[in-house]
Amino acid sequence: MHLTRDLRTATPRPFLGFYPAVISQSEIEESVNILPNKSSGDVSKYVVGPPKKTEGLSAREDYEPTNAVDLASFGETVMAPLGDIALGRSGDKGANVNCGLFVPEQEDESGEKWNWLRSFLTKDQMKRMIGSSWQSWYFIERCEMPEMRAVHFVVYGPLGRGVSSSKILDSLGKGFAEFIRDVHVPIPKKFLS
């Protein structure tokens, strides 16, 4: 598919491949570069070096709903798009898509929608919502952000070797949240009035 305003994919071009790696700080020259006021002149470069103190990487948070509420306790449900009660944002992280879904605070003073959303959105539920696009080799991380009333997912793998080398139309993962928000799920009827 080619759009008339964006011909970047109309002809073959070289692309960048995403290869995450850990390299030694000693191999990186960290510096501050100050550009001159005029187009001619030298750049002032100040080598600052690596941080004096570093810490090893720790595992990211990844868990199912905390203190999940029984979904039946929210009453009768109706099939409707998740986006009828939740907003979302998504994007790329190399070969991975991150997606945050949240309930606006002003629409949920009691916190009931938030309790439903965090209890409903499990890793298995996200896999079901991805549907036929789910691949067995994908991996999902999930965590909650209660202060924002959000559930955040990282889906590892959908973007292949990264944005510039992905063959899918949504190579930036920007439409992923909208895709998930459009999936019809059993939403408590009382949240839709």
PLY file of the C-alpha trace (Angstrom):
ply
format ascii 1.0
element vertex 193
property float x
property float y
property float z
element edge 192
property int vertex1
property int vertex2
end_header
0.00 0.00 0.00
1.41 3.38 -0.93
0.04 6.73 0.06
0.37 9.64 -2.32
1.86 11.95 0.32
4.38 9.46 1.70
6.47 7.70 -0.91
9.10 6.39 1.55
8.00 2.81 0.90
7.34 3.14 -2.85
10.87 2.19 -3.92
13.39 -0.16 -2.31
15.72 1.60 0.10
18.31 0.57 2.67
16.96 0.19 6.19
18.28 0.03 9.72
18.03 -3.18 11.70
17.44 -3.04 15.44
19.94 -5.14 17.40
19.76 -4.52 21.16
23.08 -5.11 22.91
24.98 -4.20 26.04
28.29 -2.47 25.47
30.89 -1.28 27.92
30.71 2.36 29.06
34.41 2.63 28.24
33.58 2.25 24.54
31.31 5.32 24.52
32.64 8.86 24.46
30.02 10.90 26.31
30.28 14.58 25.54
28.43 17.87 25.40
28.68 19.63 22.04
27.93 23.34 21.76
27.23 24.57 18.26
28.57 27.98 17.15
26.24 30.93 16.61
27.28 31.31 12.96
27.29 28.66 10.27
31.07 28.77 10.25
33.09 28.06 13.33
34.14 25.13 15.42
31.92 23.07 17.66
32.95 23.27 21.32
33.20 19.72 22.62
33.44 18.86 26.32
34.04 15.21 27.13
32.20 14.39 30.35
32.87 10.67 30.55
30.69 7.93 31.97
28.71 8.32 35.20
30.77 7.95 38.39
28.28 5.44 39.80
26.15 2.92 37.93
23.79 0.11 38.87
23.06 -3.14 37.14
19.80 -3.52 35.26
17.05 -5.13 37.26
14.07 -7.03 35.93
11.10 -4.86 35.01
7.80 -5.23 36.81
5.64 -7.94 35.28
2.58 -9.29 37.05
-1.07 -10.18 36.72
-3.81 -8.05 38.39
-3.15 -7.17 42.02
-6.08 -7.98 44.33
-8.28 -8.74 41.33
-11.99 -8.16 41.79
-14.45 -10.85 40.69
-15.70 -9.61 37.31
-19.19 -11.01 38.02
-19.49 -8.53 40.91
-19.82 -5.68 38.40
-23.17 -6.99 37.20
-24.67 -7.61 33.80
-22.40 -7.06 30.80
-22.89 -6.09 27.20
-20.48 -6.62 24.29
-19.01 -3.23 23.38
-15.66 -1.79 22.27
-13.19 -1.49 25.14
-12.64 2.07 23.91
-16.13 3.00 25.12
-14.70 3.21 28.64
-10.89 3.23 28.25
-8.42 5.47 26.48
-5.05 4.25 25.27
-1.67 5.07 23.86
0.87 2.85 22.16
4.16 2.96 20.31
7.31 1.10 19.44
10.30 0.05 21.49
12.53 -1.61 18.91
10.79 -4.81 17.85
8.19 -4.45 20.59
4.90 -2.64 21.03
4.05 -0.94 24.31
0.42 -0.16 25.08
-1.14 1.64 28.00
-4.90 1.54 28.57
-6.48 3.78 31.19
-9.72 5.08 32.60
-9.92 8.89 32.80
-10.14 9.91 36.47
-12.92 12.43 35.88
-15.10 9.61 34.50
-14.41 7.27 37.42
-14.68 9.08 40.75
-15.53 5.87 42.63
-12.63 3.91 41.11
-15.01 1.16 40.04
-14.08 1.31 36.33
-10.40 1.16 37.28
-10.99 -1.91 39.44
-12.80 -3.57 36.55
-10.17 -2.58 33.96
-7.18 -3.84 35.97
-9.01 -7.06 36.88
-10.18 -7.65 33.30
-6.93 -6.89 31.46
-4.80 -9.95 32.13
-2.04 -11.20 29.85
-4.33 -13.94 28.53
-7.07 -11.39 27.86
-4.62 -9.25 25.87
-3.66 -12.31 23.81
-7.35 -12.95 23.07
-7.84 -9.31 22.09
-4.86 -9.44 19.72
-6.71 -12.34 18.10
-5.39 -13.95 14.93
-2.40 -11.58 14.89
-1.03 -13.24 18.05
2.02 -15.42 17.41
3.14 -18.17 19.80
6.64 -16.71 19.99
5.44 -13.29 21.23
5.86 -12.55 24.92
3.85 -10.13 27.08
4.86 -8.10 30.12
2.13 -6.43 32.18
2.08 -3.98 35.06
-0.37 -1.56 36.67
-0.03 2.17 37.21
-2.68 2.91 39.84
-1.92 6.64 40.08
-2.85 6.94 36.40
-5.53 4.22 36.52
-3.62 2.45 33.75
-2.60 -1.05 32.78
0.57 -1.17 30.71
1.63 -3.97 28.37
4.79 -4.61 26.38
4.25 -7.13 23.59
7.61 -8.46 22.45
8.05 -9.31 18.79
5.32 -7.81 16.58
7.58 -5.27 14.88
10.10 -7.82 13.62
13.59 -6.34 13.66
12.35 -2.86 14.50
10.51 0.04 12.94
12.62 0.60 9.84
12.79 -3.10 9.01
9.21 -4.07 9.82
6.97 -5.19 6.98
3.70 -4.40 8.78
1.69 -1.30 7.93
1.70 0.00 11.53
5.48 -0.31 11.88
5.54 2.27 14.70
2.88 0.47 16.76
0.95 3.75 17.05
-2.34 2.16 15.96
-2.07 -0.82 18.31
-3.94 0.86 21.20
-6.74 1.91 18.84
-6.95 -1.65 17.52
-7.28 -3.00 21.09
-9.78 -0.26 22.03
-11.95 -1.35 19.10
-12.16 -4.98 20.26
-15.62 -5.85 21.62
-15.45 -7.22 25.15
-18.04 -7.86 27.90
-18.25 -4.47 29.63
-20.49 -3.97 32.69
-23.70 -2.35 31.49
-23.62 0.25 34.27
-20.38 1.74 32.86
-21.99 2.44 29.49
-24.96 4.54 30.56
0 1
1 2
2 3
3 4
4 5
5 6
6 7
7 8
8 9
9 10
10 11
11 12
12 13
13 14
14 15
15 16
16 17
17 18
18 19
19 20
20 21
21 22
22 23
23 24
24 25
25 26
26 27
27 28
28 29
29 30
30 31
31 32
32 33
33 34
34 35
35 36
36 37
37 38
38 39
39 40
40 41
41 42
42 43
43 44
44 45
45 46
46 47
47 48
48 49
49 50
50 51
51 52
52 53
53 54
54 55
55 56
56 57
57 58
58 59
59 60
60 61
61 62
62 63
63 64
64 65
65 66
66 67
67 68
68 69
69 70
70 71
71 72
72 73
73 74
74 75
75 76
76 77
77 78
78 79
79 80
80 81
81 82
82 83
83 84
84 85
85 86
86 87
87 88
88 89
89 90
90 91
91 92
92 93
93 94
94 95
95 96
96 97
97 98
98 99
99 100
100 101
101 102
102 103
103 104
104 105
105 106
106 107
107 108
108 109
109 110
110 111
111 112
112 113
113 114
114 115
115 116
116 117
117 118
118 119
119 120
120 121
121 122
122 123
123 124
124 125
125 126
126 127
127 128
128 129
129 130
130 131
131 132
132 133
133 134
134 135
135 136
136 137
137 138
138 139
139 140
140 141
141 142
142 143
143 144
144 145
145 146
146 147
147 148
148 149
149 150
150 151
151 152
152 153
153 154
154 155
155 156
156 157
157 158
158 159
159 160
160 161
161 162
162 163
163 164
164 165
165 166
166 167
167 168
168 169
169 170
170 171
171 172
172 173
173 174
174 175
175 176
176 177
177 178
178 179
179 180
180 181
181 182
182 183
183 184
184 185
185 186
186 187
187 188
188 189
189 190
190 191
191 192
